[in-house]
Amino acid sequence: MPIRNVLIVDDSKTELLYLGDMLRKAGYTVVTAENGEDALRRMEQSRPDLILMDVVMPGQNGFQLTRGISRDPRYAGVPIIMCTSKNQETDRVWGMRQGARDYVTKPVDQAELLGKIKALG
């Protein structure tokens, strides 16, 4: 299934603007959420084809949210790419164990991210 609709979950307005602009210019439709609760609400309104997930957020962190989404039968097929400043190998491994399909670190390299998205589609 081609990826068209992307949900970006990040508590940083700057990151939401940067990633959203990058993806819109590449032809994707983008919806944003600033926390886990907001992300789940957005997903109920419109199921995304892909989720870009930050890790460090208030309330539910990205690892917890990824685990919950990947185990929910309604969203289990939606790929998640962790998009975070946490760049330790243990973070990467833990993110993948929670259900993420891939992992990129901030600052995000545009070519790398778009390549990973294309590979998932």
Biopython code that builds the backbone (N, CA, C, O; Angstrom):
import numpy as np
from Bio.PDB.StructureBuilder import StructureBuilder

atoms = [
    (1, "MET", "N", (0.850, -1.185, 0.000)),
    (1, "MET", "CA", (0.000, 0.000, 0.000)),
    (1, "MET", "C", (0.892, 1.243, 0.000)),
    (1, "MET", "O", (1.768, 1.386, 0.852)),
    (2, "PRO", "N", (0.663, 2.130, -0.951)),
    (2, "PRO", "CA", (1.495, 3.351, -0.985)),
    (2, "PRO", "C", (1.208, 4.259, 0.205)),
    (2, "PRO", "O", (0.080, 4.341, 0.692)),
    (3, "ILE", "N", (2.238, 4.926, 0.652)),
    (3, "ILE", "CA", (2.100, 5.846, 1.777)),
    (3, "ILE", "C", (1.740, 7.229, 1.241)),
    (3, "ILE", "O", (2.464, 7.808, 0.431)),
    (4, "ARG", "N", (0.613, 7.740, 1.709)),
    (4, "ARG", "CA", (0.157, 9.069, 1.296)),
    (4, "ARG", "C", (-0.072, 9.982, 2.497)),
    (4, "ARG", "O", (0.271, 11.164, 2.473)),
    (5, "ASN", "N", (-0.661, 9.407, 3.553)),
    (5, "ASN", "CA", (-1.041, 10.183, 4.738)),
    (5, "ASN", "C", (-0.118, 9.860, 5.908)),
    (5, "ASN", "O", (-0.004, 8.709, 6.329)),
    (6, "VAL", "N", (0.537, 10.901, 6.424)),
    (6, "VAL", "CA", (1.513, 10.719, 7.493)),
    (6, "VAL", "C", (1.072, 11.486, 8.743)),
    (6, "VAL", "O", (0.712, 12.661, 8.671)),
    (7, "LEU", "N", (1.108, 10.806, 9.876)),
    (7, "LEU", "CA", (0.853, 11.442, 11.168)),
    (7, "LEU", "C", (2.204, 11.662, 11.836)),
    (7, "LEU", "O", (2.960, 10.714, 12.041)),
    (8, "ILE", "N", (2.506, 12.913, 12.174)),
    (8, "ILE", "CA", (3.737, 13.238, 12.883)),
    (8, "ILE", "C", (3.374, 13.506, 14.333)),
    (8, "ILE", "O", (2.530, 14.357, 14.615)),
    (9, "VAL", "N", (4.007, 12.782, 15.261)),
    (9, "VAL", "CA", (3.755, 12.947, 16.689)),
    (9, "VAL", "C", (5.035, 13.478, 17.331)),
    (9, "VAL", "O", (6.040, 12.773, 17.419)),
    (10, "ASP", "N", (4.979, 14.734, 17.776)),
    (10, "ASP", "CA", (6.154, 15.375, 18.377)),
    (10, "ASP", "C", (5.673, 16.545, 19.221)),
    (10, "ASP", "O", (4.777, 17.281, 18.809)),
    (11, "ASP", "N", (6.262, 16.723, 20.400)),
    (11, "ASP", "CA", (5.844, 17.829, 21.263)),
    (11, "ASP", "C", (6.516, 19.147, 20.887)),
    (11, "ASP", "O", (6.194, 20.183, 21.469)),
    (12, "SER", "N", (7.436, 19.131, 19.934)),
    (12, "SER", "CA", (8.116, 20.348, 19.498)),
    (12, "SER", "C", (7.423, 20.946, 18.275)),
    (12, "SER", "O", (7.370, 20.319, 17.216)),
    (13, "LYS", "N", (6.900, 22.146, 18.425)),
    (13, "LYS", "CA", (6.249, 22.812, 17.292)),
    (13, "LYS", "C", (7.242, 23.015, 16.145)),
    (13, "LYS", "O", (6.869, 22.930, 14.975)),
    (14, "THR", "N", (8.502, 23.282, 16.482)),
    (14, "THR", "CA", (9.528, 23.470, 15.461)),
    (14, "THR", "C", (9.700, 22.198, 14.636)),
    (14, "THR", "O", (9.764, 22.255, 13.408)),
    (15, "GLU", "N", (9.775, 21.057, 15.306)),
    (15, "GLU", "CA", (9.917, 19.778, 14.587)),
    (15, "GLU", "C", (8.683, 19.485, 13.757)),
    (15, "GLU", "O", (8.797, 19.010, 12.627)),
    (16, "LEU", "N", (7.495, 19.762, 14.302)),
    (16, "LEU", "CA", (6.265, 19.528, 13.548)),
    (16, "LEU", "C", (6.260, 20.355, 12.267)),
    (16, "LEU", "O", (5.883, 19.861, 11.204)),
    (17, "LEU", "N", (6.680, 21.617, 12.370)),
    (17, "LEU", "CA", (6.730, 22.479, 11.184)),
    (17, "LEU", "C", (7.775, 21.998, 10.189)),
    (17, "LEU", "O", (7.504, 21.922, 8.990)),
    (18, "TYR", "N", (8.970, 21.671, 10.679)),
    (18, "TYR", "CA", (10.059, 21.240, 9.811)),
    (18, "TYR", "C", (9.705, 19.946, 9.073)),
    (18, "TYR", "O", (9.798, 19.875, 7.848)),
    (19, "LEU", "N", (9.297, 18.923, 9.835)),
    (19, "LEU", "CA", (8.974, 17.643, 9.218)),
    (19, "LEU", "C", (7.729, 17.740, 8.338)),
    (19, "LEU", "O", (7.676, 17.156, 7.256)),
    (20, "GLY", "N", (6.730, 18.481, 8.814)),
    (20, "GLY", "CA", (5.508, 18.648, 8.030)),
    (20, "GLY", "C", (5.773, 19.320, 6.701)),
    (20, "GLY", "O", (5.261, 18.889, 5.668)),
    (21, "ASP", "N", (6.568, 20.368, 6.722)),
    (21, "ASP", "CA", (6.909, 21.080, 5.494)),
    (21, "ASP", "C", (7.685, 20.164, 4.543)),
    (21, "ASP", "O", (7.408, 20.130, 3.344)),
    (22, "MET", "N", (8.646, 19.431, 5.077)),
    (22, "MET", "CA", (9.456, 18.518, 4.268)),
    (22, "MET", "C", (8.565, 17.482, 3.569)),
    (22, "MET", "O", (8.708, 17.228, 2.373)),
    (23, "LEU", "N", (7.659, 16.901, 4.326)),
    (23, "LEU", "CA", (6.808, 15.852, 3.767)),
    (23, "LEU", "C", (5.771, 16.397, 2.791)),
    (23, "LEU", "O", (5.482, 15.765, 1.775)),
    (24, "ARG", "N", (5.215, 17.561, 3.093)),
    (24, "ARG", "CA", (4.252, 18.160, 2.161)),
    (24, "ARG", "C", (4.913, 18.470, 0.816)),
    (24, "ARG", "O", (4.323, 18.246, -0.241)),
    (25, "LYS", "N", (6.134, 18.983, 0.867)),
    (25, "LYS", "CA", (6.870, 19.279, -0.370)),
    (25, "LYS", "C", (7.165, 18.005, -1.167)),
    (25, "LYS", "O", (7.316, 18.045, -2.388)),
    (26, "ALA", "N", (7.245, 16.877, -0.459)),
    (26, "ALA", "CA", (7.490, 15.594, -1.127)),
    (26, "ALA", "C", (6.187, 14.935, -1.588)),
    (26, "ALA", "O", (6.207, 13.838, -2.146)),
    (27, "GLY", "N", (5.055, 15.606, -1.355)),
    (27, "GLY", "CA", (3.779, 15.118, -1.864)),
    (27, "GLY", "C", (2.905, 14.358, -0.888)),
    (27, "GLY", "O", (1.892, 13.787, -1.291)),
    (28, "TYR", "N", (3.266, 14.336, 0.379)),
    (28, "TYR", "CA", (2.467, 13.628, 1.380)),
    (28, "TYR", "C", (1.445, 14.557, 2.018)),
    (28, "TYR", "O", (1.650, 15.768, 2.095)),
    (29, "THR", "N", (0.345, 13.977, 2.474)),
    (29, "THR", "CA", (-0.624, 14.689, 3.287)),
    (29, "THR", "C", (-0.194, 14.484, 4.734)),
    (29, "THR", "O", (0.094, 13.361, 5.148)),
    (30, "VAL", "N", (-0.153, 15.576, 5.505)),
    (30, "VAL", "CA", (0.391, 15.507, 6.862)),
    (30, "VAL", "C", (-0.639, 15.957, 7.891)),
    (30, "VAL", "O", (-1.332, 16.959, 7.713)),
    (31, "VAL", "N", (-0.718, 15.183, 8.977)),
    (31, "VAL", "CA", (-1.499, 15.540, 10.156)),
    (31, "VAL", "C", (-0.516, 15.512, 11.314)),
    (31, "VAL", "O", (0.372, 14.660, 11.348)),
    (32, "THR", "N", (-0.662, 16.431, 12.263)),
    (32, "THR", "CA", (0.273, 16.484, 13.380)),
    (32, "THR", "C", (-0.440, 16.302, 14.717)),
    (32, "THR", "O", (-1.631, 16.582, 14.858)),
    (33, "ALA", "N", (0.327, 15.824, 15.688)),
    (33, "ALA", "CA", (-0.155, 15.676, 17.067)),
    (33, "ALA", "C", (0.998, 16.007, 17.998)),
    (33, "ALA", "O", (2.151, 15.679, 17.717)),
    (34, "GLU", "N", (0.676, 16.664, 19.119)),
    (34, "GLU", "CA", (1.718, 17.105, 20.049)),
    (34, "GLU", "C", (1.917, 16.180, 21.238)),
    (34, "GLU", "O", (2.821, 16.402, 22.043)),
    (35, "ASN", "N", (1.093, 15.151, 21.366)),
    (35, "ASN", "CA", (1.246, 14.190, 22.468)),
    (35, "ASN", "C", (0.488, 12.914, 22.118)),
    (35, "ASN", "O", (-0.191, 12.837, 21.094)),
    (36, "GLY", "N", (0.616, 11.919, 22.985)),
    (36, "GLY", "CA", (-0.008, 10.629, 22.724)),
    (36, "GLY", "C", (-1.516, 10.683, 22.630)),
    (36, "GLY", "O", (-2.113, 10.071, 21.743)),
    (37, "GLU", "N", (-2.130, 11.411, 23.538)),
    (37, "GLU", "CA", (-3.589, 11.518, 23.534)),
    (37, "GLU", "C", (-4.091, 12.153, 22.237)),
    (37, "GLU", "O", (-5.061, 11.688, 21.640)),
    (38, "ASP", "N", (-3.423, 13.211, 21.818)),
    (38, "ASP", "CA", (-3.767, 13.898, 20.574)),
    (38, "ASP", "C", (-3.561, 12.962, 19.379)),
    (38, "ASP", "O", (-4.365, 12.952, 18.447)),
    (39, "ALA", "N", (-2.490, 12.182, 19.413)),
    (39, "ALA", "CA", (-2.199, 11.253, 18.314)),
    (39, "ALA", "C", (-3.310, 10.212, 18.174)),
    (39, "ALA", "O", (-3.760, 9.931, 17.063)),
    (40, "LEU", "N", (-3.746, 9.646, 19.283)),
    (40, "LEU", "CA", (-4.802, 8.638, 19.229)),
    (40, "LEU", "C", (-6.108, 9.233, 18.715)),
    (40, "LEU", "O", (-6.836, 8.583, 17.965)),
    (41, "ARG", "N", (-6.401, 10.458, 19.114)),
    (41, "ARG", "CA", (-7.595, 11.143, 18.638)),
    (41, "ARG", "C", (-7.521, 11.345, 17.121)),
    (41, "ARG", "O", (-8.496, 11.104, 16.409)),
    (42, "ARG", "N", (-6.371, 11.786, 16.640)),
    (42, "ARG", "CA", (-6.186, 12.008, 15.191)),
    (42, "ARG", "C", (-6.314, 10.694, 14.413)),
    (42, "ARG", "O", (-6.871, 10.662, 13.316)),
    (43, "MET", "N", (-5.792, 9.620, 14.997)),
    (43, "MET", "CA", (-5.861, 8.324, 14.321)),
    (43, "MET", "C", (-7.291, 7.826, 14.204)),
    (43, "MET", "O", (-7.643, 7.178, 13.218)),
    (44, "GLU", "N", (-8.116, 8.120, 15.197)),
    (44, "GLU", "CA", (-9.524, 7.727, 15.134)),
    (44, "GLU", "C", (-10.263, 8.507, 14.049)),
    (44, "GLU", "O", (-11.179, 7.986, 13.414)),
    (45, "GLN", "N", (-9.855, 9.764, 13.842)),
    (45, "GLN", "CA", (-10.485, 10.597, 12.823)),
    (45, "GLN", "C", (-10.104, 10.154, 11.414)),
    (45, "GLN", "O", (-10.937, 10.140, 10.508)),
    (46, "SER", "N", (-8.837, 9.794, 11.245)),
    (46, "SER", "CA", (-8.346, 9.406, 9.921)),
    (46, "SER", "C", (-7.128, 8.505, 10.094)),
    (46, "SER", "O", (-6.097, 8.932, 10.615)),
    (47, "ARG", "N", (-7.255, 7.270, 9.657)),
    (47, "ARG", "CA", (-6.158, 6.304, 9.817)),
    (47, "ARG", "C", (-4.980, 6.694, 8.921)),
    (47, "ARG", "O", (-5.139, 6.794, 7.705)),
    (48, "PRO", "N", (-3.801, 6.914, 9.509)),
    (48, "PRO", "CA", (-2.639, 7.283, 8.696)),
    (48, "PRO", "C", (-2.033, 6.061, 8.003)),
    (48, "PRO", "O", (-2.288, 4.921, 8.394)),
    (49, "ASP", "N", (-1.232, 6.315, 6.974)),
    (49, "ASP", "CA", (-0.488, 5.253, 6.292)),
    (49, "ASP", "C", (0.873, 5.046, 6.947)),
    (49, "ASP", "O", (1.513, 4.011, 6.763)),
    (50, "LEU", "N", (1.311, 6.057, 7.724)),
    (50, "LEU", "CA", (2.608, 6.029, 8.385)),
    (50, "LEU", "C", (2.577, 6.978, 9.573)),
    (50, "LEU", "O", (1.899, 8.006, 9.540)),
    (51, "ILE", "N", (3.319, 6.627, 10.631)),
    (51, "ILE", "CA", (3.454, 7.506, 11.794)),
    (51, "ILE", "C", (4.933, 7.784, 12.023)),
    (51, "ILE", "O", (5.745, 6.861, 12.081)),
    (52, "LEU", "N", (5.279, 9.064, 12.152)),
    (52, "LEU", "CA", (6.613, 9.466, 12.588)),
    (52, "LEU", "C", (6.485, 9.796, 14.062)),
    (52, "LEU", "O", (5.722, 10.690, 14.428)),
    (53, "MET", "N", (7.222, 9.087, 14.922)),
    (53, "MET", "CA", (7.022, 9.164, 16.361)),
    (53, "MET", "C", (8.251, 9.681, 17.096)),
    (53, "MET", "O", (9.331, 9.095, 17.016)),
    (54, "ASP", "N", (8.073, 10.774, 17.806)),
    (54, "ASP", "CA", (9.110, 11.259, 18.719)),
    (54, "ASP", "C", (9.099, 10.344, 19.949)),
    (54, "ASP", "O", (8.117, 9.639, 20.187)),
    (55, "VAL", "N", (10.173, 10.351, 20.722)),
    (55, "VAL", "CA", (10.216, 9.533, 21.934)),
    (55, "VAL", "C", (9.933, 10.377, 23.173)),
    (55, "VAL", "O", (9.058, 10.036, 23.969)),
    (56, "VAL", "N", (10.663, 11.469, 23.340)),
    (56, "VAL", "CA", (10.558, 12.265, 24.561)),
    (56, "VAL", "C", (9.392, 13.244, 24.429)),
    (56, "VAL", "O", (9.478, 14.244, 23.717)),
    (57, "MET", "N", (8.299, 12.932, 25.132)),
    (57, "MET", "CA", (7.099, 13.768, 25.117)),
    (57, "MET", "C", (6.477, 13.732, 26.504)),
    (57, "MET", "O", (6.689, 12.779, 27.253)),
    (58, "PRO", "N", (5.710, 14.760, 26.852)),
    (58, "PRO", "CA", (5.020, 14.733, 28.151)),
    (58, "PRO", "C", (3.935, 13.659, 28.159)),
    (58, "PRO", "O", (3.372, 13.323, 27.117)),
    (59, "GLY", "N", (3.654, 13.134, 29.328)),
    (59, "GLY", "CA", (2.646, 12.074, 29.427)),
    (59, "GLY", "C", (3.223, 10.777, 28.880)),
    (59, "GLY", "O", (4.310, 10.352, 29.271)),
    (60, "GLN", "N", (2.499, 10.170, 27.992)),
    (60, "GLN", "CA", (2.934, 8.914, 27.388)),
    (60, "GLN", "C", (4.113, 9.174, 26.441)),
    (60, "GLN", "O", (4.011, 10.015, 25.547)),
    (61, "ASN", "N", (5.233, 8.457, 26.630)),
    (61, "ASN", "CA", (6.357, 8.684, 25.729)),
    (61, "ASN", "C", (6.180, 7.888, 24.440)),
    (61, "ASN", "O", (5.282, 7.053, 24.335)),
    (62, "GLY", "N", (7.037, 8.153, 23.470)),
    (62, "GLY", "CA", (6.907, 7.529, 22.160)),
    (62, "GLY", "C", (7.068, 6.024, 22.167)),
    (62, "GLY", "O", (6.442, 5.339, 21.359)),
    (63, "PHE", "N", (7.900, 5.483, 23.069)),
    (63, "PHE", "CA", (8.038, 4.037, 23.165)),
    (63, "PHE", "C", (6.718, 3.408, 23.620)),
    (63, "PHE", "O", (6.271, 2.407, 23.062)),
    (64, "GLN", "N", (6.104, 4.010, 24.640)),
    (64, "GLN", "CA", (4.838, 3.489, 25.161)),
    (64, "GLN", "C", (3.738, 3.591, 24.101)),
    (64, "GLN", "O", (2.970, 2.651, 23.896)),
    (65, "LEU", "N", (3.676, 4.730, 23.439)),
    (65, "LEU", "CA", (2.650, 4.938, 22.415)),
    (65, "LEU", "C", (2.844, 3.984, 21.242)),
    (65, "LEU", "O", (1.876, 3.434, 20.718)),
    (66, "THR", "N", (4.088, 3.790, 20.831)),
    (66, "THR", "CA", (4.374, 2.856, 19.740)),
    (66, "THR", "C", (3.928, 1.446, 20.106)),
    (66, "THR", "O", (3.311, 0.753, 19.297)),
    (67, "ARG", "N", (4.241, 1.027, 21.323)),
    (67, "ARG", "CA", (3.837, -0.304, 21.785)),
    (67, "ARG", "C", (2.314, -0.442, 21.741)),
    (67, "ARG", "O", (1.794, -1.447, 21.258)),
    (68, "GLY", "N", (1.600, 0.569, 22.246)),
    (68, "GLY", "CA", (0.138, 0.518, 22.259)),
    (68, "GLY", "C", (-0.464, 0.483, 20.867)),
    (68, "GLY", "O", (-1.396, -0.280, 20.611)),
    (69, "ILE", "N", (0.061, 1.301, 19.968)),
    (69, "ILE", "CA", (-0.465, 1.353, 18.600)),
    (69, "ILE", "C", (-0.178, 0.047, 17.868)),
    (69, "ILE", "O", (-1.057, -0.497, 17.201)),
    (70, "SER", "N", (1.044, -0.456, 17.990)),
    (70, "SER", "CA", (1.410, -1.670, 17.248)),
    (70, "SER", "C", (0.656, -2.902, 17.749)),
    (70, "SER", "O", (0.534, -3.888, 17.021)),
    (71, "ARG", "N", (0.153, -2.858, 18.977)),
    (71, "ARG", "CA", (-0.609, -3.993, 19.521)),
    (71, "ARG", "C", (-2.116, -3.825, 19.345)),
    (71, "ARG", "O", (-2.878, -4.742, 19.653)),
    (72, "ASP", "N", (-2.546, -2.687, 18.864)),
    (72, "ASP", "CA", (-3.972, -2.430, 18.641)),
    (72, "ASP", "C", (-4.347, -2.992, 17.264)),
    (72, "ASP", "O", (-3.777, -2.564, 16.260)),
    (73, "PRO", "N", (-5.286, -3.934, 17.193)),
    (73, "PRO", "CA", (-5.635, -4.541, 15.906)),
    (73, "PRO", "C", (-6.066, -3.528, 14.831)),
    (73, "PRO", "O", (-5.888, -3.775, 13.639)),
    (74, "ARG", "N", (-6.628, -2.400, 15.253)),
    (74, "ARG", "CA", (-7.059, -1.389, 14.272)),
    (74, "ARG", "C", (-5.880, -0.735, 13.571)),
    (74, "ARG", "O", (-6.009, -0.293, 12.430)),
    (75, "TYR", "N", (-4.725, -0.665, 14.240)),
    (75, "TYR", "CA", (-3.583, 0.087, 13.702)),
    (75, "TYR", "C", (-2.325, -0.750, 13.543)),
    (75, "TYR", "O", (-1.278, -0.220, 13.170)),
    (76, "ALA", "N", (-2.405, -2.045, 13.819)),
    (76, "ALA", "CA", (-1.216, -2.895, 13.809)),
    (76, "ALA", "C", (-0.474, -2.853, 12.472)),
    (76, "ALA", "O", (0.742, -3.046, 12.442)),
    (77, "GLY", "N", (-1.170, -2.609, 11.387)),
    (77, "GLY", "CA", (-0.535, -2.572, 10.071)),
    (77, "GLY", "C", (0.067, -1.236, 9.700)),
    (77, "GLY", "O", (0.685, -1.111, 8.642)),
    (78, "VAL", "N", (-0.101, -0.227, 10.555)),
    (78, "VAL", "CA", (0.435, 1.107, 10.253)),
    (78, "VAL", "C", (1.900, 1.153, 10.681)),
    (78, "VAL", "O", (2.198, 1.019, 11.868)),
    (79, "PRO", "N", (2.826, 1.343, 9.726)),
    (79, "PRO", "CA", (4.239, 1.391, 10.112)),
    (79, "PRO", "C", (4.559, 2.649, 10.921)),
    (79, "PRO", "O", (3.980, 3.714, 10.706)),
    (80, "ILE", "N", (5.488, 2.496, 11.847)),
    (80, "ILE", "CA", (5.931, 3.608, 12.689)),
    (80, "ILE", "C", (7.441, 3.756, 12.516)),
    (80, "ILE", "O", (8.189, 2.783, 12.611)),
    (81, "ILE", "N", (7.869, 4.978, 12.261)),
    (81, "ILE", "CA", (9.288, 5.303, 12.246)),
    (81, "ILE", "C", (9.552, 6.185, 13.455)),
    (81, "ILE", "O", (8.980, 7.268, 13.576)),
    (82, "MET", "N", (10.416, 5.724, 14.345)),
    (82, "MET", "CA", (10.816, 6.550, 15.477)),
    (82, "MET", "C", (11.686, 7.678, 14.925)),
    (82, "MET", "O", (12.581, 7.444, 14.112)),
    (83, "CYS", "N", (11.417, 8.883, 15.369)),
    (83, "CYS", "CA", (12.120, 10.072, 14.877)),
    (83, "CYS", "C", (12.498, 10.887, 16.108)),
    (83, "CYS", "O", (11.696, 11.673, 16.611)),
    (84, "THR", "N", (13.731, 10.694, 16.592)),
    (84, "THR", "CA", (14.063, 11.177, 17.921)),
    (84, "THR", "C", (15.520, 11.611, 18.051)),
    (84, "THR", "O", (16.369, 11.246, 17.237)),
    (85, "SER", "N", (15.784, 12.382, 19.074)),
    (85, "SER", "CA", (17.164, 12.781, 19.372)),
    (85, "SER", "C", (17.894, 11.697, 20.173)),
    (85, "SER", "O", (19.104, 11.785, 20.376)),
    (86, "LYS", "N", (17.166, 10.685, 20.623)),
    (86, "LYS", "CA", (17.778, 9.589, 21.393)),
    (86, "LYS", "C", (18.541, 8.698, 20.407)),
    (86, "LYS", "O", (17.944, 7.948, 19.634)),
    (87, "ASN", "N", (19.873, 8.800, 20.452)),
    (87, "ASN", "CA", (20.663, 8.142, 19.411)),
    (87, "ASN", "C", (21.531, 6.982, 19.901)),
    (87, "ASN", "O", (22.462, 6.573, 19.207)),
    (88, "GLN", "N", (21.242, 6.455, 21.071)),
    (88, "GLN", "CA", (21.979, 5.294, 21.570)),
    (88, "GLN", "C", (21.448, 4.019, 20.909)),
    (88, "GLN", "O", (20.265, 3.924, 20.584)),
    (89, "GLU", "N", (22.322, 3.060, 20.718)),
    (89, "GLU", "CA", (21.907, 1.788, 20.110)),
    (89, "GLU", "C", (20.822, 1.112, 20.944)),
    (89, "GLU", "O", (19.921, 0.484, 20.388)),
    (90, "THR", "N", (20.895, 1.231, 22.272)),
    (90, "THR", "CA", (19.869, 0.625, 23.127)),
    (90, "THR", "C", (18.497, 1.262, 22.872)),
    (90, "THR", "O", (17.478, 0.574, 22.929)),
    (91, "ASP", "N", (18.465, 2.577, 22.590)),
    (91, "ASP", "CA", (17.206, 3.253, 22.258)),
    (91, "ASP", "C", (16.636, 2.706, 20.958)),
    (91, "ASP", "O", (15.443, 2.422, 20.853)),
    (92, "ARG", "N", (17.515, 2.564, 19.969)),
    (92, "ARG", "CA", (17.100, 2.042, 18.655)),
    (92, "ARG", "C", (16.522, 0.621, 18.812)),
    (92, "ARG", "O", (15.449, 0.320, 18.289)),
    (93, "VAL", "N", (17.232, -0.224, 19.522)),
    (93, "VAL", "CA", (16.776, -1.603, 19.720)),
    (93, "VAL", "C", (15.438, -1.616, 20.461)),
    (93, "VAL", "O", (14.523, -2.347, 20.082)),
    (94, "TRP", "N", (15.329, -0.807, 21.516)),
    (94, "TRP", "CA", (14.086, -0.766, 22.301)),
    (94, "TRP", "C", (12.927, -0.270, 21.439)),
    (94, "TRP", "O", (11.826, -0.814, 21.512)),
    (95, "GLY", "N", (13.164, 0.754, 20.628)),
    (95, "GLY", "CA", (12.118, 1.262, 19.744)),
    (95, "GLY", "C", (11.621, 0.198, 18.780)),
    (95, "GLY", "O", (10.418, 0.074, 18.551)),
    (96, "MET", "N", (12.537, -0.565, 18.219)),
    (96, "MET", "CA", (12.155, -1.622, 17.288)),
    (96, "MET", "C", (11.406, -2.740, 18.029)),
    (96, "MET", "O", (10.480, -3.337, 17.480)),
    (97, "ARG", "N", (11.801, -3.014, 19.248)),
    (97, "ARG", "CA", (11.105, -4.049, 20.031)),
    (97, "ARG", "C", (9.689, -3.613, 20.401)),
    (97, "ARG", "O", (8.827, -4.459, 20.640)),
    (98, "GLN", "N", (9.442, -2.315, 20.451)),
    (98, "GLN", "CA", (8.101, -1.808, 20.776)),
    (98, "GLN", "C", (7.174, -1.844, 19.572)),
    (98, "GLN", "O", (5.963, -1.674, 19.712)),
    (99, "GLY", "N", (7.745, -2.067, 18.375)),
    (99, "GLY", "CA", (6.906, -2.178, 17.186)),
    (99, "GLY", "C", (7.267, -1.223, 16.063)),
    (99, "GLY", "O", (6.628, -1.245, 15.011)),
    (100, "ALA", "N", (8.280, -0.383, 16.263)),
    (100, "ALA", "CA", (8.687, 0.535, 15.187)),
    (100, "ALA", "C", (9.294, -0.254, 14.036)),
    (100, "ALA", "O", (9.932, -1.285, 14.249)),
    (101, "ARG", "N", (9.094, 0.231, 12.821)),
    (101, "ARG", "CA", (9.669, -0.416, 11.644)),
    (101, "ARG", "C", (11.044, 0.141, 11.312)),
    (101, "ARG", "O", (11.868, -0.530, 10.691)),
    (102, "ASP", "N", (11.280, 1.388, 11.739)),
    (102, "ASP", "CA", (12.574, 2.004, 11.465)),
    (102, "ASP", "C", (12.822, 3.079, 12.502)),
    (102, "ASP", "O", (11.974, 3.349, 13.352)),
    (103, "TYR", "N", (14.005, 3.697, 12.423)),
    (103, "TYR", "CA", (14.443, 4.630, 13.459)),
    (103, "TYR", "C", (15.371, 5.643, 12.820)),
    (103, "TYR", "O", (16.365, 5.266, 12.199)),
    (104, "VAL", "N", (15.063, 6.926, 12.960)),
    (104, "VAL", "CA", (15.956, 7.988, 12.486)),
    (104, "VAL", "C", (16.218, 8.945, 13.642)),
    (104, "VAL", "O", (15.369, 9.141, 14.512)),
    (105, "THR", "N", (17.413, 9.540, 13.633)),
    (105, "THR", "CA", (17.742, 10.469, 14.700)),
    (105, "THR", "C", (17.720, 11.903, 14.200)),
    (105, "THR", "O", (17.969, 12.186, 13.028)),
    (106, "LYS", "N", (17.414, 12.793, 15.130)),
    (106, "LYS", "CA", (17.398, 14.227, 14.840)),
    (106, "LYS", "C", (18.802, 14.777, 15.017)),
    (106, "LYS", "O", (19.544, 14.267, 15.857)),
    (107, "PRO", "N", (19.194, 15.785, 14.270)),
    (107, "PRO", "CA", (18.411, 16.408, 13.207)),
    (107, "PRO", "C", (18.221, 15.446, 12.039)),
    (107, "PRO", "O", (19.141, 14.738, 11.631)),
    (108, "VAL", "N", (17.011, 15.443, 11.523)),
    (108, "VAL", "CA", (16.635, 14.500, 10.476)),
    (108, "VAL", "C", (17.276, 14.884, 9.149)),
    (108, "VAL", "O", (17.211, 16.034, 8.715)),
    (109, "ASP", "N", (17.894, 13.897, 8.520)),
    (109, "ASP", "CA", (18.425, 14.067, 7.173)),
    (109, "ASP", "C", (17.275, 13.793, 6.198)),
    (109, "ASP", "O", (16.713, 12.698, 6.189)),
    (110, "GLN", "N", (16.932, 14.778, 5.387)),
    (110, "GLN", "CA", (15.773, 14.679, 4.511)),
    (110, "GLN", "C", (15.858, 13.475, 3.574)),
    (110, "GLN", "O", (14.893, 12.720, 3.448)),
    (111, "ALA", "N", (16.984, 13.294, 2.928)),
    (111, "ALA", "CA", (17.133, 12.180, 1.984)),
    (111, "ALA", "C", (16.983, 10.830, 2.692)),
    (111, "ALA", "O", (16.363, 9.910, 2.160)),
    (112, "GLU", "N", (17.552, 10.719, 3.887)),
    (112, "GLU", "CA", (17.452, 9.474, 4.647)),
    (112, "GLU", "C", (16.002, 9.166, 5.003)),
    (112, "GLU", "O", (15.529, 8.051, 4.788)),
    (113, "LEU", "N", (15.292, 10.168, 5.554)),
    (113, "LEU", "CA", (13.901, 9.953, 5.954)),
    (113, "LEU", "C", (13.025, 9.615, 4.758)),
    (113, "LEU", "O", (12.250, 8.661, 4.812)),
    (114, "LEU", "N", (13.136, 10.380, 3.683)),
    (114, "LEU", "CA", (12.303, 10.122, 2.510)),
    (114, "LEU", "C", (12.617, 8.750, 1.915)),
    (114, "LEU", "O", (11.722, 8.073, 1.411)),
    (115, "GLY", "N", (13.883, 8.339, 1.972)),
    (115, "GLY", "CA", (14.252, 7.003, 1.493)),
    (115, "GLY", "C", (13.625, 5.909, 2.329)),
    (115, "GLY", "O", (13.158, 4.905, 1.791)),
    (116, "LYS", "N", (13.608, 6.092, 3.644)),
    (116, "LYS", "CA", (13.007, 5.104, 4.534)),
    (116, "LYS", "C", (11.501, 5.019, 4.319)),
    (116, "LYS", "O", (10.926, 3.931, 4.342)),
    (117, "ILE", "N", (10.867, 6.167, 4.110)),
    (117, "ILE", "CA", (9.422, 6.184, 3.858)),
    (117, "ILE", "C", (9.125, 5.455, 2.533)),
    (117, "ILE", "O", (8.208, 4.637, 2.452)),
    (118, "LYS", "N", (9.899, 5.763, 1.527)),
    (118, "LYS", "CA", (9.700, 5.125, 0.208)),
    (118, "LYS", "C", (9.878, 3.612, 0.320)),
    (118, "LYS", "O", (9.124, 2.851, -0.286)),
    (119, "ALA", "N", (10.868, 3.178, 1.090)),
    (119, "ALA", "CA", (11.115, 1.735, 1.262)),
    (119, "ALA", "C", (9.942, 1.032, 1.941)),
    (119, "ALA", "O", (9.670, -0.134, 1.655)),
    (120, "LEU", "N", (9.250, 1.729, 2.833)),
    (120, "LEU", "CA", (8.093, 1.136, 3.523)),
    (120, "LEU", "C", (6.868, 1.072, 2.619)),
    (120, "LEU", "O", (6.022, 0.191, 2.770)),
    (121, "GLY", "N", (6.776, 2.013, 1.674)),
    (121, "GLY", "CA", (5.610, 2.086, 0.781)),
    (121, "GLY", "C", (5.744, 1.108, -0.295)),
    (121, "GLY", "O", (4.867, 1.010, -1.152)),
]
sb = StructureBuilder()
sb.init_structure("model")
sb.init_model(0)
sb.init_chain("A")
sb.init_seg("    ")
for serial, (resi, resn, name, xyz) in enumerate(atoms, 1):
    if name == "N":
        sb.init_residue(resn, " ", resi, " ")
    sb.init_atom(name, np.array(xyz, "f"), 0.0, 1.0, " ", f" {name:<3s}", serial, name[0])
structure = sb.get_structure()
